[in-house]
Amino acid sequence: MELSFADDASAEEGKADWRARKRRHPKPKPRKISSGLRMAGGLYGFVILAIVYGLYSVISERKDTLPPPIAVAVEESAGQTPEEIFEANEPAPPSTAALGDDDIAAPGMIVPAQPPQTVKGVPAWRRNAMASVVTNAPKLAIVIDDLGLQEYATDDLLSIPGPITLAFLPYAQNLAAQTRKAHLAGHELLVHLPMEPAAAGYDPGPNALLSGLTKDEFKRRLDWNLSRFDGFVGINNHMGSGLTARPEAMAAVMVALKSRGLLFLDSLTTSKSQGAREAALAGVPYARRDVFLDNVRDRAAILRQLAEAEARARSHGSAIAIGHPYPETISTLREWRKGLDARGLVLVPLSQLVQEETTARAEAARASNVSR
């Protein structure tokens, strides 16, 4: 096929027209992403990944730090008393490597004793007490031991309408914040004082009171344990089946409680305890535990123990039950608490029962003296 000059001219005109249109409507250039935007996008992705990883770590850590079930321990404890089972399943203390210098006093270091906490004739156990409940109904005081090691357990308990009496281990960390929050929520506080168990192999924790200590070291440890946080009404024993059976050791404990205006709750981890006797001799207000709630960590078993505490309260006017911050215990208590008013019982702070028992003993003593 031959092309004429006319065809060539048309072609040139077409090319020129195309170039003109291209100049008038240039093809848009691809937008470049600045290095700043690329960096921001990468940082955003990194933050998202970090948040997801952090949530996963928290969930895993919480799962790993839950107290282990005690079903096996209970099965292996045939022939043991409830008190022995209770003590055998107390939590292991944290490694001392995880505690700071303020958490573990060096052996031989004397911690200055706190001055007596009686102000204008009002002892500390009355000054720090929650308000008493005016009622003629049967009364229950629920005490939860071993608090402080797992802060989320403290938070879970605070969601249950109280008053509940909360006993914190003195070697736990962040105690000031935990106990302040609990007190503001209307719950009474105890120091859960570590004491020597009767059976070998159980560790009551750092700065525990032991029968083999010198008098100076015993006093130093006692002072340290009572200096870890403020606002408590008294103590109850952590373990202690060995030490509470020794009159001379418990007499030394009562001297410290008397000077500070504190009360004593005997956890009764042994039927041989001399705690109540020595408290009475020293003039320290005291009470004894009636029921253990969770030697078996099972909802049905815990409900049975709560029913036993209710029966005790109905027959004697009041009862004191002790449990632990196990997930099973907390969830069962929350469920049980909802129907308590309908069953005609009232939760009260421990100090109220101690006050009522102290008054009843004084009246009985006066009546006995009059009859002589």
DOVEXKE-295893 format. One record per residue (C-alpha): residue in three letters; z, x, y. Coordinates in pm, whole numbers, plus 32768, in hexadecimal, padded with zeros to 4 digits. Layout:
N
alaZXY;...
% end
This chain:
372
met800080008000;glu7FA280898152;leu807F806A8282;ser7FDB803A83D7;phe806280C7851C;ala80C87F628574;asp81AB7F588446;asp824580A884A8;ala828680288607;ser832F7EEE8581;ala84057FC484A3;glu846D80A285C5;glu84BD7F6E8696;gly85927EE48578;lys8650802B855B;ala868F803586D0;asp870A7ECE86CD;trp87F77F1D85AC;arg8884804E8666;ala88BE7F7B879C;arg89797E7086D8;lys8A4C7F808631;arg8AAD800C8784;arg8B097EB18803;his8BD17E5686C7;pro8C5B7F988635;lys8CEE7F8984DA;pro8E6A7F8284F3;lys8F0D80C48486;pro901D80B0837B;arg917680B08417;lys924581E283D0;ile93B381B2836E;ser948B828F8442;ser95768386839E;gly969882C7843E;leu963581848393;arg960582348247;met976082CD8268;ala97FB817C82C2;gly975A80D78196;gly97D481E880AF;leu993481D4813F;tyr993580588114;gly98D8807B7FA8;phe99E281837F73;val9AED80A1800F;ile9A8A7F817F2B;leu9A9F80637DF9;ala9BF380EB7E6A;ile9C827F8C7E97;val9C097F1D7D40;tyr9C9580597C9F;gly9DE1802F7D56;leu9E0A7EC87CE2;tyr9DBC7F307B80;ser9EBC804A7B93;val9FCE7F647C1A;ile9F8F7E627B0C;ser9F8F7F6E79FF;gluA0CB80117A87;argA1837EC57A9A;lysA11F7E777935;aspA18C7FCE78BF;thrA2DE7FBE796D;leuA34D7E7478DE;proA4837E9E7808;proA41E7EB17699;proA46C7D8875BA;ileA5B57DA074FF;alaA5547CD973CA;valA55E7E0F72EE;alaA6A87E817384;valA7417D2F733B;gluA6C47D3171D6;gluA7597E8A71A0;serA8A87E237238;alaA9277D5A7111;glyAAA17D57711C;glnAAB27DB0728F;thrAB6E7CD27382;proAAB17C2E74A4;gluAB5A7D2C7587;gluAAD17E5074BC;ileA9747DB974B8;pheA9877D857631;gluA9E77EEE7671;alaA8E67F79757D;asnA7CE7ED1763E;gluA82D7F477798;proA7087FFA7844;alaA6E381717831;proA727821D797F;proA60582C17A38;serA5C284317A0B;thrA69184FA7B00;alaA55385B87B55;alaA4D8847D7C04;leuA60C84657CE0;glyA64185187E27;aspA76685E87E9C;aspA80484B57F38;aspA7F283FB7DEF;ileA8A984F97D16;alaA9DB85A77D9F;alaAA0287097D1D;proAB21873F7C26;glyAC5887A57CE0;metABD987277E2F;ileACDD86477ED0;valAC50850F7F71;proAD3B84968083;alaADE28354801B;glnAD96822280E9;proAEBA81A381B6;proAF618063813E;glnAE7F7F3F818C;thrAF8D7E4881EF;valAF5C7DCE8355;lysB0717D098402;glyB1047C9C82B8;valAFB67C298225;proAF567CF980F2;alaADED7D5F80BD;trpADBF7C767F96;argAE0D7B4E8078;argAD507BD381A5;asnAC107C1480DE;alaAC267AD48011;metAB2C79BB8023;alaABB0786A8098;serAC6F77A67F91;valABE0765D7F16;valACC675327F48;thrACA974667E08;asnAD6F73C57CF1;alaAC5273FF7BFB;proAC6075097AEA;lysAC0476597B82;leuAB2A77737AFC;alaAB0878D87B7C;ileA9D179887AFE;valA9D97B057B13;ileA89F7BD57ADE;aspA8E27D427A85;aspA80F7E7F7A8A;leuA7567E357BCD;glyA6B57F397CAC;leuA5DA7FF87BBB;glnA4BB7EFF7BD1;gluA49B7E6B7D2D;tyrA3AC7D597CC4;alaA4BF7CCE7BE1;thrA5A47CB17D0F;aspA4917BFB7DCD;aspA4597B0D7CA7;leuA5CA7AB57C9F;leuA5D47A707E13;serA4DD79557DDE;ileA5E178957D10;proA6C877B67DE0;glyA82178547DDC;proA92478BD7E09;ileA8FB79C17CF5;thrA9D47AF97CE5;leuA8FC7C337CCE;alaA9887D7A7C40;pheA8C87EB37CA8;leuA8D280017BF3;proA94981077CEC;tyrA84D820D7C78;alaA72181307CC7;glnA64981837DF4;asnA60280BE7F33;leuA74E800A7F07;alaA78B7FC88078;alaA64C7EFC809B;glnA6737E467F4F;thrA7DE7DE37F85;argA7A97D8080EF;lysA6907C978089;alaA7637C017F72;hisA88D7BCB8058;leuA7B97B268165;alaA72F7A3D805A;glyA89179C08017;hisA8E87A837EDD;gluAA2B7B417EA2;leuAA277CB47E4D;leuAADE7D8F7D50;valAACE7F007CFD;hisAA757F157B8C;leuAB4D80477B4D;proAADD812B7A2C;metABF6816F7935;gluAC1A822277EB;proABAE815D76B4;alaAC7181757572;alaAB4581CA749A;alaAA9E831D74B3;glyA92F8325750E;tyrA936822D762F;aspA90382C07789;proA9B181FB789F;glyA8F782C179A9;proA93783C27ABD;asnAA9983E17B46;alaAB2782FA7A3C;leuACA182E97A16;leuAD0183A378D9;serAE5483D27837;glyAE2D854D781A;leuAE08858C798E;thrAF0D86397A61;lysAFC6855B7B58;aspAF0885F57C7C;gluADB485C57BD8;pheAE0D84627B6C;lysAE6D840E7CD3;argAD3684B97D5F;argAC5383EC7C7E;leuAD0D82AB7CCC;aspACEF82EC7E41;trpAB7C83387E1C;asnAB3781F87D5C;leuABEA81277E63;serAB2B81C67F82;argA9C681707F1E;pheA99E802A7FE0;aspAA697F3780B2;glyAAC77DC980AB;pheAB437DAB7F44;valAC777CE77ED8;glyACDB7DC77DB5;ileAC6A7E647C71;asnAC257E147B09;asnABFC7F1179F2;hisAAAC7F8F7977;metAAE57FD77804;glyAC4F80527808;serACCB7FE876B0;glyAD6C81407693;leuADFE816977EE;thrAE7980057824;alaAF4E802576E8;argB0118144778B;proB13180C87868;gluB159820C7928;alaAFE882197984;metAFDE80AF79F2;alaB11C80E07ABB;alaB06681F17B80;valAF4281047BBC;metB02E7FF67C3A;valB0CE80E37D36;alaAF7881127DD6;leuAF297F9D7DD2;lysB07C7F417E65;serB05980387F85;argAF017FAC7FD8;glyAF5A7E3D7FB4;leuAE667DFE7E96;leuAE6D7D1A7D64;pheAE2D7D6E7BF6;leuAD577CAD7B01;aspAD937D1C799A;serAC467D0778E4;leuAD167D1377A2;thrAC2E7DFA76E3;thrAD587E2575F8;serAE707D3F758F;lysAF597E6B75C1;serAF1F7E787738;glnB04E7EC6780F;glyAF977E737951;alaB0347D23799B;argB1927D9F7944;gluB1777ECF7A28;alaB0DF7DFC7B3E;alaB2067D0C7B2D;leuB2FF7E2C7B37;alaB2537EC47C67;glyB2307D7A7D20;valB0B37D7F7D0D;proB00A7C267CFE;tyrAF4E7C087BB5;alaAE937B297AC4;argAE017B4B7966;argACA87B0278E1;aspAC9179CD7801;valAB2C79CE7779;pheAA147ACB7745;leuA8C57A237786;aspA7B77B0276F7;asnA8277BDA75D4;valA6EE7B3F753C;argA5C97B43762C;aspA53B79F275D0;argA52578B3769F;alaA5C377D27597;alaA6E078CA755B;ileA72378EF76D1;leuA728777476FE;argA82A775C75E6;glnA90678597698;leuA8E1779E77DF;alaA948765F772A;gluAA7A771A76AA;alaAACE7782780F;gluAAA976187880;alaAB9175A1776A;argAC9076A977CC;alaAC7E763C7939;argACB374CF78DA;serADDE751A77FD;hisAE86761D78DF;glyAE0475BC7A37;serAD3576F77A60;alaAC7F780B79A2;ileABE6796179E4;alaAAA379C47933;ileA9FD7B1A793D;glyA88D7B657904;hisA7837C677951;proA6467C687A27;tyrA5637C3B78F9;proA4287B6D7938;gluA49B7A7B7829;thrA5F07A5178CF;ileA5657A1F7A2D;serA461791E79C5;thrA561786178F0;leuA66078627A0B;argA55C77D97AFC;gluA50D76BC7A0F;trpA67E767B79BE;argA6E3767B7B2C;lysA5FF75567B81;glyA6CA74617AB1;leuA82574E97AF7;aspA88373EC7C03;alaA81772C97B28;argA8F9734D7A13;glyAA2273437B01;leuAA6574BB7B22;valAA69759D7C53;leuAA0E770B7C81;valAB1377CC7D47;proAB4279377DB1;leuAC1E7A0E7CD2;serAD197A417DED;glnAD6478CC7DF1;leuADD078CE7C84;valAE997A0C7CBB;glnAF4A79687DE1;gluAF93782E7D1A;gluB01478F47BEF;thrB0EA79D17CD0;thrB183789E7D74;alaB1C077F77C23;argB270792F7B9B;alaB34B79477CD1;gluB3AE77DA7CB3;alaB3F778017B41;alaB4D079307B8B;argB59378757C97;alaB5C6774D7BAF;serB64178367A9E;asnB73B78D97B8A;valB7BD77887BFF;serB7F477107A9B;argB8C9783E7A43;
% end
